Amino acid sequence: MMSEKKKTDRRVQRTRQMLFNALMELMMEKNYADILVSEITERANLGRATFYLHYRDKDDLLASNIEAIFEQVAERIRPLFKQALLAEDTVQGRILFEEAQQNSQLYRMILSGQGGMVLYNRLQSRFAELIADMLEKLLLGGDSPVEIPLLANYLSGAILFLVKWWLENDMPRSPDYMAAVMQHLIRPGMERVMLLDLDWYEGVGR
């Protein structure tokens, strides 16, 4: 019984991978907005009924795989919490830029808005969640002088914009260089925020 389930799971994974590969190939040839589900299934040599067993539409196909790709990146970054955002080590940033480099067509499309704002917002939201997790680990359970969701969304937006610039300019510098730039841009501001008193905004007015 267990072996049958494993076979089914592998078959599902293989089918989904075939559909995603077909979409990626088509994205190399034409704008995402112009791609039809029928083109995806034809390229994958699968039926439309098979497609709709797994996904609602092409946006669902793309978004689901973005989630999977991002989670793989997050799993590589999470063990490095000790370096975090204030540390000297830029390994986390390098992982991020290496991922963007390896899937440059996909990230260029998402960050430029070609896939619609729903896809961009989904990526930005997941990235903000990862950064919020990092900030909480950095604070070791203490209070932040600025709300963590606010900080996480600011940082995720700034970092993704940096990745967007890099991709749109054909990646003129290495992932290591970009990670170092990101660290130097983020670290001073984060240090200033963390040094604020918890009541820094009292009396200023809202």
Backbone torsions as a table, in degrees:
resi	resn	phi	psi	omega
1	MET	NA	-43.3	-180.0
2	MET	-65.4	-40.2	180.0
3	SER	-64.6	-36.6	177.6
4	GLU	-63.5	-40.7	178.9
5	LYS	-64.5	-40.9	179.0
6	LYS	-63.4	-39.7	178.2
7	LYS	-63.3	-42.2	179.0
8	THR	-63.6	-45.0	180.0
9	ASP	-61.0	-42.7	179.7
10	ARG	-65.3	-37.7	179.0
11	ARG	-65.8	-42.0	177.6
12	VAL	-62.9	-47.2	179.5
13	GLN	-60.3	-41.7	-179.5
14	ARG	-65.2	-42.1	179.3
15	THR	-63.5	-45.0	179.8
16	ARG	-64.6	-37.9	178.7
17	GLN	-66.8	-38.2	178.3
18	MET	-63.5	-41.6	179.4
19	LEU	-66.8	-41.4	179.9
20	PHE	-68.0	-41.3	177.6
21	ASN	-61.0	-40.2	178.5
22	ALA	-62.9	-42.8	178.1
23	LEU	-62.8	-43.2	179.8
24	MET	-62.0	-40.5	178.1
25	GLU	-63.0	-43.2	-179.8
26	LEU	-66.0	-34.3	179.0
27	MET	-67.4	-22.4	176.0
28	MET	-76.0	-18.2	-173.7
29	GLU	-105.8	-26.1	-175.7
30	LYS	-153.3	169.1	179.0
31	ASN	-65.5	143.8	-179.4
32	TYR	-56.6	-41.2	-177.0
33	ALA	-61.0	-25.0	-176.5
34	ASP	-92.3	-4.1	-177.4
35	ILE	-80.2	132.4	179.4
36	LEU	-103.2	152.7	177.2
37	VAL	-59.2	-38.3	179.5
38	SER	-61.5	-33.2	177.7
39	GLU	-70.0	-38.2	179.2
40	ILE	-64.5	-46.9	-178.1
41	THR	-68.5	-35.5	177.5
42	GLU	-65.5	-43.3	-179.8
43	ARG	-65.2	-36.5	-179.7
44	ALA	-82.9	-7.1	-177.3
45	ASN	59.5	43.9	178.0
46	LEU	-129.6	160.0	-179.9
47	GLY	-82.5	157.5	177.9
48	ARG	-61.7	-36.2	179.4
49	ALA	-61.8	-37.5	177.5
50	THR	-64.7	-41.6	178.3
51	PHE	-56.7	-49.4	-174.7
52	TYR	-75.1	-9.4	170.3
53	LEU	-71.4	-24.3	-174.3
54	HIS	-109.9	-32.2	-173.5
55	TYR	-139.6	149.8	177.9
56	ARG	-73.2	-41.9	-177.3
57	ASP	-162.0	-175.4	-177.2
58	LYS	-67.8	-29.6	177.0
59	ASP	-64.1	-40.5	178.5
60	ASP	-65.6	-40.8	176.6
61	LEU	-59.1	-48.2	-177.7
62	LEU	-68.3	-47.2	-177.0
63	ALA	-62.8	-40.7	179.9
64	SER	-62.3	-39.9	179.8
65	ASN	-75.5	-30.4	173.5
66	ILE	-61.1	-44.1	178.4
67	GLU	-58.2	-44.7	-178.1
68	ALA	-66.1	-43.7	179.4
69	ILE	-64.0	-45.3	-178.7
70	PHE	-63.2	-38.3	-179.8
71	GLU	-64.8	-35.0	176.5
72	GLN	-63.5	-41.1	177.9
73	VAL	-65.7	-44.3	-179.3
74	ALA	-60.0	-37.9	179.5
75	GLU	-65.6	-30.0	176.8
76	ARG	-75.6	-30.5	-176.3
77	ILE	-83.9	-38.2	-174.1
78	ARG	-54.1	-40.2	179.9
79	PRO	-66.2	-9.0	-175.8
80	LEU	-103.0	24.4	-177.1
81	PHE	-57.8	-30.0	-177.0
82	LYS	-62.1	-33.3	176.2
83	GLN	-71.5	-40.8	176.0
84	ALA	44.0	-161.7	-173.4
85	LEU	-82.0	-19.9	-178.0
86	LEU	-99.8	-1.7	-175.1
87	ALA	-79.9	164.8	178.2
88	GLU	-73.5	-30.6	-174.5
89	ASP	-69.5	135.0	-179.1
90	THR	-106.8	19.2	-174.1
91	VAL	-62.2	-36.3	-179.9
92	GLN	-63.8	-44.6	178.2
93	GLY	-62.9	-38.3	179.3
94	ARG	-63.0	-41.4	177.9
95	ILE	-59.6	-43.4	-179.4
96	LEU	-61.4	-47.8	-177.8
97	PHE	-72.1	-31.5	174.8
98	GLU	-64.4	-40.6	177.9
99	GLU	-63.7	-44.5	178.8
100	ALA	-62.7	-35.6	179.1
101	GLN	-68.1	-43.5	-177.9
102	GLN	-68.2	-29.7	179.4
103	ASN	-121.2	46.0	-172.1
104	SER	-60.9	-39.6	-179.4
105	GLN	-62.7	-42.7	-179.4
106	LEU	-65.7	-49.9	-177.1
107	TYR	-69.5	-34.6	177.4
108	ARG	-61.9	-42.1	179.8
109	MET	-65.1	-45.0	-178.1
110	ILE	-67.0	-48.5	-173.9
111	LEU	-72.1	-21.8	177.3
112	SER	-85.0	-7.6	178.6
113	GLY	87.6	5.9	-178.8
114	GLN	-63.8	-29.3	-179.8
115	GLY	-88.5	6.7	-178.0
116	GLY	90.5	156.4	-176.6
117	MET	-69.2	-21.7	179.1
118	VAL	-61.6	-43.5	-179.6
119	LEU	-68.5	-42.9	178.7
120	TYR	-61.8	-46.5	-178.5
121	ASN	-62.8	-34.6	179.7
122	ARG	-66.7	-43.8	178.3
123	LEU	-65.0	-44.9	-178.5
124	GLN	-63.9	-38.9	180.0
125	SER	-65.5	-43.1	179.4
126	ARG	-66.3	-38.3	179.3
127	PHE	-66.6	-39.8	178.1
128	ALA	-63.3	-37.4	178.1
129	GLU	-63.0	-41.7	179.0
130	LEU	-64.3	-43.5	179.6
131	ILE	-65.5	-39.7	177.7
132	ALA	-60.4	-41.0	177.2
133	ASP	-61.4	-42.6	178.6
134	MET	-63.3	-42.0	-179.3
135	LEU	-64.5	-40.9	178.9
136	GLU	-63.2	-39.0	176.8
137	LYS	-66.4	-38.0	-179.1
138	LEU	-64.0	-37.7	-178.2
139	LEU	-82.6	-7.7	177.7
140	LEU	53.0	41.2	176.8
141	GLY	84.9	-2.0	178.8
142	GLY	-80.1	176.1	180.0
143	ASP	-87.0	146.4	176.0
144	SER	-98.9	138.0	179.1
145	PRO	-67.5	-19.8	173.3
146	VAL	-124.1	138.5	-175.3
147	GLU	-53.0	134.2	-177.9
148	ILE	-60.9	-43.0	177.8
149	PRO	-59.1	-36.8	177.9
150	LEU	-65.0	-47.9	178.9
151	LEU	-61.2	-44.3	-176.6
152	ALA	-64.1	-40.8	-180.0
153	ASN	-70.9	-36.5	175.7
154	TYR	-62.7	-48.8	-177.8
155	LEU	-65.0	-42.0	-179.5
156	SER	-63.9	-40.8	178.4
157	GLY	-64.0	-43.9	-179.2
158	ALA	-65.0	-43.3	-177.8
159	ILE	-68.2	-43.3	179.5
160	LEU	-65.6	-33.6	176.5
161	PHE	-65.7	-36.9	177.3
162	LEU	-64.9	-43.2	176.9
163	VAL	-62.0	-42.0	179.7
164	LYS	-59.4	-46.7	179.6
165	TRP	-59.9	-44.5	-177.7
166	TRP	-61.1	-45.5	-179.0
167	LEU	-68.6	-42.5	-178.2
168	GLU	-67.5	-21.9	177.3
169	ASN	-100.7	22.8	175.4
170	ASP	60.2	37.3	171.8
171	MET	49.9	62.5	-175.1
172	PRO	-68.4	-20.9	178.6
173	ARG	-124.1	164.4	-175.6
174	SER	-72.9	160.5	174.3
175	PRO	-56.9	-37.0	178.0
176	ASP	-61.6	-44.7	179.8
177	TYR	-62.9	-46.1	-178.5
178	MET	-64.9	-37.0	177.3
179	ALA	-63.2	-39.6	178.6
180	ALA	-67.1	-41.3	177.0
181	VAL	-60.9	-47.0	179.7
182	MET	-57.9	-43.5	-179.5
183	GLN	-62.2	-43.0	-178.8
184	HIS	-70.4	-28.3	177.5
185	LEU	-75.9	-37.8	-173.5
186	ILE	-85.5	-42.4	-168.7
187	ARG	-58.5	-47.1	-178.9
188	PRO	-59.2	-43.2	179.7
189	GLY	-65.1	-40.2	179.7
190	MET	-66.0	-39.1	178.3
191	GLU	-62.1	-41.6	179.7
192	ARG	-64.8	-40.7	179.1
193	VAL	-63.0	-46.3	-176.3
194	MET	-67.9	-21.2	179.1
195	LEU	-86.9	-6.6	178.6
196	LEU	-68.3	146.2	171.3
197	ASP	-70.1	152.7	-179.1
198	LEU	-63.1	-25.8	-179.0
199	ASP	-102.9	26.9	-174.7
200	TRP	-58.1	-26.6	-174.9
201	TYR	-98.3	-0.1	-178.8
202	GLU	-62.6	131.9	175.6
203	GLY	84.5	-9.0	-179.1
204	VAL	-79.1	-28.1	-178.2
205	GLY	102.0	153.4	-177.3
206	ARG	-117.4	NA	NA
